[in-house]
Amino acid sequence: MVNVRLNTATLRTPAVVRPRIRAALDRHLTERARLAVYLTFRPDPSDDPRATKLTGVPYMRKGEAWPVCDRCGRPLHHLFQVNFATAGLPALEGVDLLTFFYCIGCSPEDHTEPGWTVWLRPSTDQPAIRPELSPVPPQADQPLPIILLSSAPQTATVRPGPDLPAPFDPALRELMASLTGDRRWADALEYGCTRYARIGLVSRETGEQSELILPMTPAPSPFEQSPPPPDLFPNHHLLYLEIHPIPQPRRPMKDPWRGYDAYMRRLHNAEHPISKIGGWVYGTQDPRYTHCACGEPLEHILTIGTTNETPFVVGDLGGIYLAGCPSPTCTQNHLVWWVDWS
Protein backbone atom coordinates (compact mmCIF):
# COMPACT_ATOMS: atom_id res chain seq x y z
CA MET A 1 0.00 0.00 0.00
CA VAL A 2 1.04 3.60 -0.66
CA ASN A 3 0.04 6.12 1.98
CA VAL A 4 -1.18 9.56 0.96
CA ARG A 5 -2.42 12.73 2.61
CA LEU A 6 -4.90 14.76 0.60
CA ASN A 7 -4.92 18.52 0.22
CA THR A 8 -8.65 18.38 0.84
CA ALA A 9 -9.25 22.12 0.69
CA THR A 10 -7.45 22.30 -2.67
CA LEU A 11 -9.42 19.35 -4.08
CA ARG A 12 -12.66 21.06 -3.01
CA THR A 13 -11.84 24.47 -4.49
CA PRO A 14 -15.15 25.86 -5.77
CA ALA A 15 -15.66 26.84 -9.40
CA VAL A 16 -18.24 28.91 -11.27
CA VAL A 17 -20.77 27.24 -13.59
CA ARG A 18 -23.96 28.46 -15.29
CA PRO A 19 -25.83 25.33 -16.42
CA ARG A 20 -29.31 26.88 -17.05
CA ILE A 21 -31.02 23.48 -17.28
CA ARG A 22 -33.72 23.67 -14.60
CA ALA A 23 -33.86 25.93 -11.55
CA ALA A 24 -33.58 23.24 -8.85
CA LEU A 25 -30.81 21.44 -10.75
CA ASP A 26 -28.95 24.68 -11.47
CA ARG A 27 -28.86 25.54 -7.76
CA HIS A 28 -27.59 22.06 -6.87
CA LEU A 29 -24.81 22.18 -9.47
CA THR A 30 -23.59 25.70 -8.76
CA GLU A 31 -23.16 24.73 -5.10
CA ARG A 32 -21.11 21.64 -5.94
CA ALA A 33 -18.94 22.78 -8.85
CA ARG A 34 -15.23 22.20 -8.22
CA LEU A 35 -12.05 23.29 -9.90
CA ALA A 36 -10.24 20.60 -11.87
CA VAL A 37 -7.21 20.57 -14.15
CA TYR A 38 -7.89 18.82 -17.45
CA LEU A 39 -5.06 16.98 -19.20
CA THR A 40 -4.74 16.65 -22.97
CA PHE A 41 -1.94 14.33 -24.10
CA ARG A 42 0.02 14.76 -27.33
CA PRO A 43 3.15 12.98 -28.69
CA ASP A 44 6.35 14.63 -27.45
CA PRO A 45 9.72 13.23 -28.55
CA SER A 46 11.59 15.47 -26.07
CA ASP A 47 10.38 13.17 -23.24
CA ASP A 48 11.04 15.52 -20.31
CA PRO A 49 11.47 13.20 -17.26
CA ARG A 50 9.67 15.76 -15.03
CA ALA A 51 6.62 16.18 -17.26
CA THR A 52 3.03 15.09 -16.77
CA LYS A 53 2.84 12.35 -19.38
CA LEU A 54 1.84 8.88 -20.50
CA THR A 55 4.62 6.24 -20.73
CA GLY A 56 8.08 7.42 -21.79
CA VAL A 57 10.94 8.01 -19.33
CA PRO A 58 9.91 8.63 -15.71
CA TYR A 59 11.76 10.88 -13.30
CA MET A 60 14.53 8.84 -11.66
CA ARG A 61 17.64 9.86 -9.74
CA LYS A 62 21.13 8.41 -9.82
CA GLY A 63 21.39 5.19 -7.80
CA GLU A 64 17.66 4.35 -7.98
CA ALA A 65 16.69 0.92 -9.28
CA TRP A 66 13.90 0.32 -11.76
CA PRO A 67 10.89 -1.15 -9.88
CA VAL A 68 9.95 -4.82 -10.32
CA CYS A 69 6.67 -6.67 -9.83
CA ASP A 70 6.18 -8.00 -6.31
CA ARG A 71 4.35 -11.01 -7.73
CA CYS A 72 6.34 -12.21 -10.76
CA GLY A 73 9.61 -10.33 -10.32
CA ARG A 74 9.60 -8.86 -13.84
CA PRO A 75 10.32 -5.15 -14.47
CA LEU A 76 7.22 -2.98 -14.22
CA HIS A 77 6.09 -0.70 -17.04
CA HIS A 78 5.81 3.04 -16.58
CA LEU A 79 2.21 3.98 -17.45
CA PHE A 80 1.87 7.60 -16.41
CA GLN A 81 3.34 10.44 -14.39
CA VAL A 82 1.64 13.57 -13.01
CA ASN A 83 3.44 16.70 -11.92
CA PHE A 84 1.01 18.37 -9.51
CA ALA A 85 3.34 21.34 -9.05
CA THR A 86 3.47 22.36 -12.71
CA ALA A 87 -0.21 21.48 -13.25
CA GLY A 88 -1.15 24.00 -10.58
CA LEU A 89 -3.33 21.71 -8.42
CA PRO A 90 -1.32 20.24 -5.49
CA ALA A 91 -3.70 17.38 -4.70
CA LEU A 92 -1.43 15.58 -2.21
CA GLU A 93 0.37 17.07 0.78
CA GLY A 94 4.13 17.25 0.26
CA VAL A 95 3.97 15.63 -3.20
CA ASP A 96 5.04 17.35 -6.41
CA LEU A 97 5.29 14.28 -8.65
CA LEU A 98 3.36 10.98 -8.82
CA THR A 99 4.69 8.15 -11.01
CA PHE A 100 2.63 5.00 -11.64
CA PHE A 101 4.27 1.67 -12.58
CA TYR A 102 2.28 -1.41 -13.61
CA CYS A 103 2.90 -5.08 -14.40
CA ILE A 104 1.45 -5.78 -17.84
CA GLY A 105 1.85 -9.54 -17.29
CA CYS A 106 0.09 -9.79 -13.90
CA SER A 107 -2.55 -7.19 -14.85
CA PRO A 108 -4.03 -6.06 -11.52
CA GLU A 109 -7.41 -4.32 -11.70
CA ASP A 110 -7.09 -2.33 -8.49
CA HIS A 111 -4.91 -1.51 -5.49
CA THR A 112 -5.83 -4.72 -3.63
CA GLU A 113 -3.89 -6.88 -6.15
CA PRO A 114 -0.10 -7.12 -6.47
CA GLY A 115 1.71 -5.96 -9.58
CA TRP A 116 2.03 -2.17 -9.29
CA THR A 117 3.78 0.59 -7.41
CA VAL A 118 3.55 4.37 -7.12
CA TRP A 119 6.42 6.75 -6.44
CA LEU A 120 5.61 10.03 -4.67
CA ARG A 121 8.23 12.78 -4.93
CA PRO A 122 8.31 15.88 -2.72
CA SER A 123 10.34 17.67 -5.41
CA THR A 124 12.20 17.15 -8.68
CA ASP A 125 15.17 19.37 -7.82
CA GLN A 126 17.81 16.67 -8.15
CA PRO A 127 19.27 15.79 -11.57
CA ALA A 128 17.38 13.12 -13.50
CA ILE A 129 18.84 10.09 -15.24
CA ARG A 130 17.41 8.48 -18.38
CA PRO A 131 16.92 4.76 -17.67
CA GLU A 132 16.23 2.16 -20.30
CA LEU A 133 12.51 1.43 -20.58
CA SER A 134 10.98 -2.03 -20.17
CA PRO A 135 10.22 -3.49 -23.62
CA VAL A 136 6.59 -3.56 -24.76
CA PRO A 137 5.47 -7.22 -24.90
CA PRO A 138 3.44 -8.54 -27.87
CA GLN A 139 -0.25 -7.72 -27.52
CA ALA A 140 -1.10 -11.43 -27.64
CA ASP A 141 0.82 -11.83 -24.37
CA GLN A 142 -1.05 -9.03 -22.60
CA PRO A 143 -4.21 -9.92 -20.67
CA LEU A 144 -6.89 -7.36 -19.93
CA PRO A 145 -7.57 -4.89 -18.43
CA ILE A 146 -4.61 -2.77 -19.64
CA ILE A 147 -3.00 -3.23 -23.05
CA LEU A 148 0.28 -1.39 -23.59
CA LEU A 149 0.66 -0.33 -27.22
CA SER A 150 3.82 1.77 -27.09
CA SER A 151 6.32 3.41 -24.76
CA ALA A 152 6.48 6.54 -26.95
CA PRO A 153 5.80 9.47 -24.60
CA GLN A 154 2.78 11.75 -24.72
CA THR A 155 3.05 14.95 -22.70
CA ALA A 156 0.08 16.79 -21.22
CA THR A 157 -1.08 20.31 -21.76
CA VAL A 158 -3.15 21.52 -18.80
CA ARG A 159 -6.40 23.48 -18.69
CA PRO A 160 -8.00 24.48 -15.39
CA GLY A 161 -11.78 24.53 -15.42
CA PRO A 162 -14.96 23.64 -13.52
CA ASP A 163 -16.17 20.10 -12.96
CA LEU A 164 -19.49 18.67 -11.75
CA PRO A 165 -20.68 15.42 -10.12
CA ALA A 166 -21.18 12.38 -12.34
CA PRO A 167 -24.63 10.81 -12.95
CA PHE A 168 -23.96 8.07 -10.35
CA ASP A 169 -23.53 10.69 -7.58
CA PRO A 170 -26.17 9.83 -4.90
CA ALA A 171 -27.23 13.43 -4.20
CA LEU A 172 -27.59 14.18 -7.92
CA ARG A 173 -29.57 10.99 -8.51
CA GLU A 174 -31.91 11.80 -5.63
CA LEU A 175 -32.58 15.25 -7.04
CA MET A 176 -33.10 13.95 -10.57
CA ALA A 177 -35.44 11.23 -9.31
CA SER A 178 -37.60 13.94 -7.72
CA LEU A 179 -37.74 15.69 -11.10
CA THR A 180 -38.01 12.88 -13.62
CA GLY A 181 -37.41 9.44 -12.12
CA ASP A 182 -34.08 7.65 -11.70
CA ARG A 183 -32.56 6.88 -15.11
CA ARG A 184 -30.65 3.88 -13.74
CA TRP A 185 -33.80 1.87 -14.24
CA ALA A 186 -34.54 2.66 -17.90
CA ASP A 187 -32.70 -0.41 -19.27
CA ALA A 188 -33.74 -2.58 -16.32
CA LEU A 189 -37.43 -1.90 -16.96
CA GLU A 190 -36.99 -2.71 -20.64
CA TYR A 191 -35.60 -6.13 -19.65
CA GLY A 192 -38.55 -6.84 -17.38
CA CYS A 193 -36.92 -6.09 -14.01
CA THR A 194 -39.36 -5.05 -11.33
CA ARG A 195 -37.16 -4.86 -8.21
CA TYR A 196 -33.61 -4.05 -7.24
CA ALA A 197 -31.27 -5.19 -4.49
CA ARG A 198 -29.26 -2.60 -2.56
CA ILE A 199 -26.28 -4.43 -1.06
CA GLY A 200 -23.61 -3.04 1.26
CA LEU A 201 -20.34 -4.98 1.49
CA VAL A 202 -17.05 -4.79 3.39
CA SER A 203 -13.93 -6.43 1.96
CA ARG A 204 -12.49 -9.08 4.30
CA GLU A 205 -9.00 -8.22 3.01
CA THR A 206 -8.96 -4.43 3.07
CA GLY A 207 -11.97 -3.37 5.16
CA GLU A 208 -13.19 -1.09 2.34
CA GLN A 209 -16.88 -0.51 1.96
CA SER A 210 -18.76 -0.70 -1.33
CA GLU A 211 -22.36 -0.80 -2.46
CA LEU A 212 -24.00 -2.77 -5.25
CA ILE A 213 -27.27 -1.83 -6.93
CA LEU A 214 -28.55 -4.88 -8.83
CA PRO A 215 -31.82 -4.96 -10.84
CA MET A 216 -33.83 -8.16 -10.42
CA THR A 217 -36.37 -9.93 -12.63
CA PRO A 218 -39.69 -11.19 -11.22
CA ALA A 219 -38.13 -14.68 -10.87
CA PRO A 220 -37.07 -15.80 -7.36
CA SER A 221 -33.65 -14.47 -6.43
CA PRO A 222 -30.99 -15.77 -3.99
CA PHE A 223 -30.84 -12.23 -2.62
CA GLU A 224 -34.30 -12.77 -1.11
CA GLN A 225 -33.36 -15.91 0.80
CA SER A 226 -33.24 -15.44 4.53
CA PRO A 227 -30.43 -15.68 5.41
CA PRO A 228 -28.70 -15.23 2.04
CA PRO A 229 -26.46 -18.13 0.89
CA PRO A 230 -23.07 -17.86 2.67
CA ASP A 231 -21.12 -17.99 -0.62
CA LEU A 232 -23.16 -15.25 -2.29
CA PHE A 233 -20.45 -12.64 -1.65
CA PRO A 234 -17.10 -14.41 -1.20
CA ASN A 235 -14.34 -12.39 0.46
CA HIS A 236 -16.86 -9.86 1.79
CA HIS A 237 -18.90 -9.25 4.92
CA LEU A 238 -22.53 -8.33 4.28
CA LEU A 239 -23.49 -4.98 5.83
CA TYR A 240 -27.06 -4.81 4.55
CA LEU A 241 -29.26 -6.28 1.84
CA GLU A 242 -32.46 -4.44 0.93
CA ILE A 243 -35.03 -5.24 -1.77
CA HIS A 244 -36.97 -2.35 -3.29
CA PRO A 245 -39.43 -1.97 -6.17
CA ILE A 246 -38.03 -0.15 -9.18
CA PRO A 247 -39.83 3.20 -9.36
CA GLN A 248 -41.69 3.92 -12.56
CA PRO A 249 -40.18 7.07 -14.09
CA ARG A 250 -42.27 10.10 -14.87
CA ARG A 251 -41.74 11.60 -18.31
CA PRO A 252 -41.65 15.39 -18.14
CA MET A 253 -41.82 17.68 -21.17
CA LYS A 254 -38.03 18.14 -21.02
CA ASP A 255 -35.74 15.50 -19.51
CA PRO A 256 -33.16 17.30 -17.30
CA TRP A 257 -30.75 14.34 -17.67
CA ARG A 258 -30.40 15.15 -21.37
CA GLY A 259 -29.68 18.77 -20.57
CA TYR A 260 -27.15 17.72 -17.94
CA ASP A 261 -25.35 15.33 -20.31
CA ALA A 262 -25.19 17.99 -23.02
CA TYR A 263 -23.88 20.58 -20.56
CA MET A 264 -21.19 18.21 -19.27
CA ARG A 265 -19.99 17.53 -22.82
CA ARG A 266 -19.70 21.26 -23.47
CA LEU A 267 -18.03 21.81 -20.10
CA HIS A 268 -15.37 19.16 -20.67
CA ASN A 269 -15.17 19.55 -24.45
CA ALA A 270 -14.74 15.76 -24.58
CA GLU A 271 -16.46 12.44 -24.11
CA HIS A 272 -15.72 10.38 -21.02
CA PRO A 273 -13.43 9.09 -19.69
CA ILE A 274 -11.25 12.17 -19.73
CA SER A 275 -7.97 12.82 -17.95
CA LYS A 276 -7.99 15.29 -15.08
CA ILE A 277 -6.62 16.17 -11.66
CA GLY A 278 -9.18 16.85 -8.95
CA GLY A 279 -12.84 17.49 -9.63
CA TRP A 280 -15.27 14.57 -9.40
CA VAL A 281 -14.73 10.96 -10.35
CA TYR A 282 -16.65 10.25 -13.56
CA GLY A 283 -16.29 6.68 -14.82
CA THR A 284 -17.80 4.67 -17.62
CA GLN A 285 -19.54 2.66 -14.87
CA ASP A 286 -20.41 3.29 -11.23
CA PRO A 287 -17.13 3.49 -9.31
CA ARG A 288 -15.92 0.31 -7.70
CA TYR A 289 -14.74 2.18 -4.60
CA THR A 290 -16.76 5.00 -3.08
CA HIS A 291 -15.91 4.77 0.63
CA CYS A 292 -12.83 4.28 2.76
CA ALA A 293 -12.65 1.50 5.36
CA CYS A 294 -13.39 4.19 7.97
CA GLY A 295 -16.71 4.96 6.25
CA GLU A 296 -15.71 8.36 4.83
CA PRO A 297 -16.52 9.01 1.16
CA LEU A 298 -13.33 8.87 -0.89
CA GLU A 299 -12.00 12.00 -2.60
CA HIS A 300 -11.07 11.89 -6.28
CA ILE A 301 -7.38 12.61 -6.99
CA LEU A 302 -6.78 11.74 -10.61
CA THR A 303 -8.32 10.17 -13.71
CA ILE A 304 -6.29 8.94 -16.67
CA GLY A 305 -8.62 8.26 -19.60
CA THR A 306 -7.54 6.22 -22.61
CA THR A 307 -8.48 6.57 -26.28
CA ASN A 308 -7.45 5.15 -29.63
CA GLU A 309 -4.58 7.66 -29.64
CA THR A 310 -3.06 6.98 -26.19
CA PRO A 311 -0.05 4.62 -25.80
CA PHE A 312 -2.10 2.22 -23.64
CA VAL A 313 -5.79 1.40 -23.38
CA VAL A 314 -7.95 0.21 -20.50
CA GLY A 315 -10.36 -2.43 -21.79
CA ASP A 316 -12.24 -0.85 -24.67
CA LEU A 317 -11.16 2.71 -23.92
CA GLY A 318 -11.76 3.06 -20.20
CA GLY A 319 -9.71 4.75 -17.51
CA ILE A 320 -7.62 4.50 -14.36
CA TYR A 321 -8.95 6.28 -11.27
CA LEU A 322 -7.05 7.34 -8.14
CA ALA A 323 -8.70 8.41 -4.88
CA GLY A 324 -7.95 8.78 -1.18
CA CYS A 325 -9.60 9.30 2.19
CA PRO A 326 -10.06 12.95 3.23
CA SER A 327 -10.42 12.21 6.96
CA PRO A 328 -7.42 13.58 8.95
CA THR A 329 -7.95 10.90 11.61
CA CYS A 330 -8.18 7.91 9.24
CA THR A 331 -5.59 5.18 9.81
CA GLN A 332 -6.26 3.68 6.33
CA ASN A 333 -5.02 6.68 4.37
CA HIS A 334 -3.61 4.63 1.51
CA LEU A 335 -3.94 5.34 -2.19
CA VAL A 336 -7.00 3.69 -3.74
CA TRP A 337 -7.03 3.01 -7.47
CA TRP A 338 -9.05 0.90 -9.90
CA VAL A 339 -9.67 0.50 -13.62
CA ASP A 340 -13.03 0.87 -15.31
CA TRP A 341 -14.35 0.40 -18.83
CA SER A 342 -17.72 -0.04 -20.50
Disulfide bonds with the S-S distance in Angstrom:
none
